[in-house]
């Protein structure tokens, strides 16, 4: 059975290269770089890796980083809107920060059994903050998330992106064994084809996918 891209399902990925632990492929259609399933860690190994990050309220540096992420979200989220923090982590720090700012933020992370009843509802914004690079069934999950975005709502994605495949193996972001999906700018624009009615807007810090025009940049792309 041929190897398929986990996002666009193309059967034409090419081997980008390998390191001591894994092989990496690049899709020639959507340009997603990905790690095949045979190299994925199990959920217990995933939890062990996350535990090293110290993503807790006691880690002032981490909380300050989440405060900066919340400020970015606030530039595109309406006051008091309903937000789903998808992949919130064990301590759901971003959710707490957003709730303090007056948003109605629901944390969700199946790895830690958080927010089991959060799916299947409509949200004004769904946030994936350093989450999308971990998602195994990428296409299915993005389609499901998009179905939970309310009309006029937005999908907020924050992840590191690669700019040149030639530099991929010197990129620190691939060293995390839980990172299995790697995006570039062109990959996000492919999502306009995958997600019905989506318009993509990219800034230096994050990517927005909106169901309706919500700023001048999106207006131009939706025309």
N, C-alpha and C positions, 0 to 999 in steps of 0.2 A: 504494500500500500504506500503510495507516494506521500511525502510530507506536505501538509497544507498550512497556509498562513492562518493563524488563529483569529485574524480580524476579517480579511476579505475572502478567505477560503481559496485563494489562488493555489494551484499546485505547481507553481514555478518559483519557489524560494531558492536562493543560492546560498551555498556555504560561505559565510563571511570569514570564518576562521574558528580557532579553538584555543583555549588556554588549558591549564593543568586540570581543571575541574569540569568544563562544559564546552559544548559546541554552540555556535551562534549562527543563525541564518538571517538573511534579509529577503523580504518579499520584493519581487521585481514589479509588483503592481501598486501596492500602497506604501512600500518602503518601511514597513514595520520591521524592526529587528527583534528576534525572539529566540528563546531557549526551548528546545523540544521537550516534550513531557518526560522523557526518560531521565532528564537531568533535574527535574523538579524535586525539591525537598518535601518531606511529609509535614503534616501540620505541627507535630511536636517539635521538629527541627526549626520550623518557622517561628514558633513561639519562643524557642530558645534564642534565636537570633534577635527577635524583637526585644527580649529582656535586656540585651546588651545596650540598647539605645537609651535606656533610662528616660522614657517618655512619660514622666510623672509630674505632678504639681510641685514636688520638692525640687525639681531641676529648673532653676530660675532661667537658665539659658533657653531651655526648651519652651517654657511658658512664654518668654519674650518673643520667640520665633512664632509661636502660635498667635500671639497678639498681633504681630505684623501680618500674618496670613488673614486674620480676622479683619484687619484694616483694609486689605485688598478686597476681601469679600464685600465689605461695607460700601465700596465704591460702585458696586454693581447690583447690590441687593436692596430692595425696598425696606424701609423701617418696619420691623415687626413681622416680616414675612416668614413663611414656613420653610424650614431648611432641614434636609436630611444630611447628616454627616456620615457618609458611607465609608466604612473602613476606619472607624474612629479610634481604634486601638483600645487597649485594656483600660486606660484611665480617662478616655474621652475628653481630653483637655480642650481641644478646639470647640467642642460642643458647649462646654461650660463657659468658655470665653464669649462665645456668640450669644448664649442665653443672658449673660450679664449685660450685654450690649442691647438687649431688648428683642432679640430675635426668638422665634419659636423653633429651636433647634433640637432635633431628635437624633441621638447617637445610634449607630448601627454597626455591628461587627460580628459576623457569625463565628469567627475564630474564638471569640470570648463570650459567645451566647448573649450578646448585648442587642436589645431592640428586636426581639423575635417577631413582634407584631407591627414592626415599622414598614414592612414591605406591602406593596399593593395599594398604598395611599398616594394622594397627589401632593406634590411639594412645589413651592415657587422656585426653589433652588435645591439642587443636589450637589453636594461638594465631595470631590475626590481629591483630598490633599495628600500627596505622596502615597497614593493608593493604586492608581491604574497600572503601575509597573508590576504589581503583584498578582493581578487577576489572571486566573488560569483559563477559564472559559470566557475569553475576552468578548467575542462577538455576541454571544448569548446574554452576557451580563450587561453590556452596553445597551442592547435592545430593550432589555427589561427595565433598566434604569430610565431610559428615554420614555418608556410608557408611563413612568411615574412622575414625569415632569408635567406640571399643569400648563394649560394654554398660556402663552406669554412668559413661561418660566425659562429657567436656564440650568445648564449643566456646567459647573465650575470645576476645571481640572488643573491641578498643579503637579507637575512632574519635571524632572530634568529631561532635556531633549538633546539628541546628538545632531551635529551639523554636517559631519563628513564621515562616511563609513571608513575612510582611510585612517582616521584617528580613533576609531572605536576602541581598539585594544589598549590605548593609553588612557582611556576614560575611567575615572574612579567609580562612576555610577554602576558599572557592570560588575564590580567586585562584590557587591552584596548578593549572596546566593539566593535571596528571596526575590530579587529583581529578575523578572523573566520576560518582560515586554518593554521595548524601547522605542520611543516615538521621535520623529522629526516633524518639522512644520508641515511637510507635504502629507504625512500620515493623518494629521488632524483634519486636513481639508478633505481627505477621503471620507471622513465621517459625514460630510454633507450628503454623500450618496447613500450611506448606510442608514442614517437616521432620518426618517421622514420629516421634512419641513425644517431641518436643522440649518442654521447659518453659523459659521465659525468666525470668531474674532480672536486674534492672538495678540498678546502684549508681551513685554519682556518677562513678566512674572507668572502669567497664567493664561489658560485658554478658556474661552466661553463658547458654549454651544447654546443658541437660543432658538425657541420656537417662533418668536416674532421679533420684529425690529425693536431694538431697545437703545441703540445709539447710532450715530452717523456712520460709523464703520460698518455696522451690520446692515444698515439701510442700503449701502452701496453694494454689499455682497448679495443681498436678497433681490436686487432688481433684475 
